[in-house]
C-alpha cells in the first residue's frame, strides 16, 4: 500500500496503547502511514514521544505542556513539578535541540475543564514566545477558548496548526490567510458535524492537515473505539467527498502540507 497518510497529531505514548503499542507502530507503515507527529502534553510525555521518534523512522515528536496537565495529578506538571510550569518548560527546552522534535505542542487553552484561566493563558503565551524564538510551529489545543486563542494568534502571528479545529468557516478563512493550518480529524465524518464539514469543504488546499488525536476521536465507522493513524483513510474519504475530489488527492495534499509546516524534507 502506498504510504500517503501524515497523522499530524497523535498520542501513542498514551496508556491506552500500553498492551500493543510496539505491534501497532510496527504495522502502521504497511497500512499506508507515511509520517506521524506524536505530541507530548507535559515533560514526561514529551520525553516519551521523543523516545518513540528515536525508535521509529516515520515518527516525529512535539514537546510542550497541555493546559489540562495543570490539574491532572498524574501529569508531571503536578506530580513532579508541583504546578511550577515555568520550571517544567525549562526542563523541556533541551528537547527542542533534537532533530526529531519539530513543534511546540500540544499547547493552548481549555475552558471545558476547570483549569485556572489566568495560569493557562500565561503558560500558552509563554509557549507562543518560545515557538517564535525557536522558529518552530505550534500544535494548538483550543477547547471552548476561541476568543482568547485568536487574540494571541493575531498578536504574535506564530506559525502552526489549530489541532482538532472547532471554529467557524469564517474563522478558518482569516487564520489560513494569516498563515496557520487547519487540522481535521475523525469528527468530520460524524453525521451531525455540520461545522467541521463546512470547514473541510472550504479550507485552502495548501492549509489543510489531517490527524487522529489517537487514541481519541476515531472516525466513522470506528466511532467510540480507540483510533490509530491508518483510520485517517476514512477521514480523507469524507473530506474528499465534501471537496469533490479523490481521497488519494486529499492524502497527497495533506502529506505535502504537513511536511512543509514541520520542515520534513523528501
C-alpha positions in Angstrom: 0.0 0.0 0.0 1.3 3.5 -0.9 2.2 5.4 2.2 0.4 8.8 2.0 -1.0 9.3 5.5 0.5 12.0 7.7 -1.1 11.9 11.1 -0.2 15.4 12.3 -1.5 14.9 15.9 -1.2 11.6 17.8 -0.6 10.4 21.3 0.9 6.9 21.0 2.5 7.3 24.5 -1.0 7.1 25.9 -1.6 4.3 28.4 -4.4 3.1 26.1 -1.7 1.7 23.8 0.4 0.0 26.5 -0.6 -3.6 25.7 0.1 -3.4 22.0 2.0 -0.2 21.2 5.0 -1.8 19.5 2.9 -4.2 17.5 0.7 -1.4 16.2 3.6 1.0 15.4 5.4 -1.7 13.5 2.4 -2.4 11.3 1.2 1.2 10.5 3.5 1.8 7.6 2.1 -1.3 5.8 -1.4 0.2 6.4 -0.5 3.4 4.5 1.0 5.6 7.2 3.9 7.7 6.0 4.5 10.0 8.9 3.2 10.7 12.4 3.7 13.7 14.8 3.4 12.4 18.3 2.6 15.2 20.7 3.7 15.5 24.3 1.4 17.0 27.0 4.0 17.5 29.8 7.7 16.8 30.5 7.2 13.1 30.9 5.1 12.5 27.7 7.3 14.9 25.7 10.3 12.7 26.6 8.3 9.6 25.8 7.2 11.0 22.4 10.8 11.7 21.5 11.8 8.2 22.6 9.2 6.8 20.1 10.6 9.1 17.4 14.1 7.8 18.0 12.8 4.2 17.7 10.7 4.6 14.6 11.9 6.4 11.5 8.4 7.6 10.4 7.6 9.2 13.8 8.5 12.7 14.9 7.7 14.5 18.2 6.3 17.7 19.5 7.0 18.9 23.1 5.0 21.1 25.4 2.6 21.4 28.3 -1.1 20.9 27.7 -3.4 23.1 29.8 -5.1 20.1 31.4 -1.8 19.0 32.7 -2.1 21.8 35.2 -4.9 19.9 37.0 -4.1 16.3 36.4 -2.5 14.5 39.3 -0.6 12.0 37.2 0.8 14.7 34.8 4.4 15.5 35.5 3.3 19.2 35.8 1.7 18.3 39.1 3.4 15.1 40.2 7.0 16.2 39.5 6.9 20.0 39.2 4.2 20.7 41.8 2.4 23.1 39.4 5.6 25.1 38.5 5.0 25.1 34.8 7.9 27.5 34.2 10.3 25.0 35.7 8.8 22.3 33.6 9.1 24.4 30.4 12.8 24.9 31.3 13.2 21.1 31.7 11.5 20.5 28.3 13.6 23.1 26.5 16.6 21.0 25.7 14.4 18.5 23.9 13.9 21.1 21.1 17.6 20.7 20.2 16.9 17.1 19.0 16.4 17.0 15.2 13.2 14.9 15.5 11.4 17.4 17.8 9.6 19.5 15.2 7.0 21.5 17.1 5.9 23.1 20.3 2.8 21.2 21.4 0.4 20.2 22.4 -0.3 23.6 24.0 -3.2 26.0 24.2 -6.3 26.8 26.2 -9.1 24.7 27.6 -12.2 26.2 29.1 -14.1 23.0 29.2 -12.3 21.7 32.3 -11.7 23.7 35.5 -8.2 24.8 34.6 -7.3 28.2 36.2 -7.8 30.6 33.3 -5.1 33.1 34.2 -2.5 30.4 34.6 -3.1 28.6 31.4 -3.3 31.8 29.5 0.1 32.9 30.8 1.5 29.4 30.0 0.2 29.4 26.5 1.6 32.8 25.8 5.0 31.6 27.1 4.8 28.7 24.7 4.0 31.0 21.8 7.0 33.2 22.6 9.2 30.1 22.8 8.0 28.9 19.4 8.8 32.2 17.9 12.2 32.2 19.5 13.0 28.7 18.2 11.3 29.2 14.9 9.1 26.2 15.4 5.4 25.7 14.6 2.8 25.3 17.3 0.3 22.4 17.7 -2.5 24.3 19.3 -5.3 23.0 21.5 -8.4 25.2 21.5 -11.4 23.9 23.5 -14.1 26.5 24.1 -11.5 29.2 24.1 -11.7 30.8 20.6 -11.7 34.4 21.7 -8.5 34.2 23.8 -6.7 31.9 21.4 -7.5 34.1 18.4 -6.4 37.3 20.2 -3.0 35.8 20.9 -2.6 34.4 17.4 -3.4 37.8 16.0 -1.0 39.5 18.4 2.0 37.2 17.8 1.3 35.7 14.4 3.1 32.4 15.0 3.2 29.5 12.6 1.4 26.3 13.4 -1.8 24.3 13.2 -5.2 24.6 15.0 -5.5 21.0 16.1 -9.0 19.4 16.1 -10.3 22.7 14.7 -13.7 23.6 16.0 -14.1 27.1 14.8 -16.3 28.5 12.0 -15.5 28.7 8.3 -15.1 32.4 8.8 -12.5 31.8 11.5 -10.7 29.3 9.3 -10.6 31.8 6.4 -8.7 34.5 8.4 -6.5 32.0 10.2 -5.3 30.5 6.9 -4.8 34.0 5.5 -2.5 34.6 8.4 -0.5 31.5 7.5 -1.9 29.0 10.0 -3.0 25.5 9.1 -6.3 23.7 10.0 -6.2 20.2 11.4 -9.2 18.0 10.9 -9.8 14.5 12.3 -12.5 11.9 13.0 -15.3 14.3 13.9 -15.6 15.5 10.3 -17.1 12.0 9.5 -19.8 12.3 12.2 -23.3 12.6 10.9 -24.2 15.8 12.7 -20.8 17.5 12.3 -22.0 20.4 10.2 -19.4 22.9 11.2 -16.3 20.7 10.7 -17.7 19.6 7.3 -18.3 23.2 6.2 -14.7 23.9 7.2 -13.4 20.8 5.4 -15.1 22.0 2.2 -13.6 25.5 2.2 -10.1 25.4 3.7 -7.5 26.4 1.1 -5.9 23.2 -0.2 -2.4 24.3 0.9 -3.5 24.8 4.6 -5.3 21.6 5.3 -3.9 18.8 7.6 -5.4 15.5 8.8 -5.0 13.9 12.2 -6.4 11.4 14.7 -5.7 12.7 18.2 -5.4 8.9 18.8 -6.4 7.1 20.9 -9.4 9.6 20.8 -11.9 10.7 18.2 -12.0 7.7 15.9 -13.8 8.4 12.6 -16.9 6.5 11.4 -17.3 3.5 11.3 -15.0 3.2 14.3 -16.6 5.9 16.4 -16.3 5.2 20.2 -13.3 2.9 19.7 -9.6 3.6 20.0 -8.3 5.3 16.9 -5.0 4.9 15.1 -3.3 6.7 12.2 -4.4 4.3 9.5 -8.0 5.3 10.2 -7.3 8.6 8.6 -8.2 6.9 5.3 -11.8 7.2 6.4 -11.4 10.9 7.3 -9.7 11.6 4.0 -12.6 9.9 2.1 -15.1 12.1 3.8 -13.1 15.3 3.2 -12.7 14.2 -0.5 -16.5 13.8 -0.7 -17.0 17.3 0.7 -14.4 18.8 -1.6 -15.4 16.9 -4.8 -12.1 15.2 -5.3 -10.4 11.8 -4.7 -9.4 10.6 -1.3 -5.9 10.0 -2.7 -5.7 13.6 -3.6 -6.5 14.7 -0.1 -3.9 12.4 1.4 -1.2 13.5 -1.0 -2.1 17.2 -0.4 -2.1 16.9 3.4 1.1 14.9 3.4 2.9 17.6 1.5 1.3 20.3 3.7 2.4 18.6 6.8 6.0 18.1 5.6 6.1 21.8 4.7 4.8 23.1 8.0 7.0 20.8 10.1 10.1 21.1 7.9 10.4 17.5 6.9 12.5 17.0 3.7 11.9 14.5 1.0 
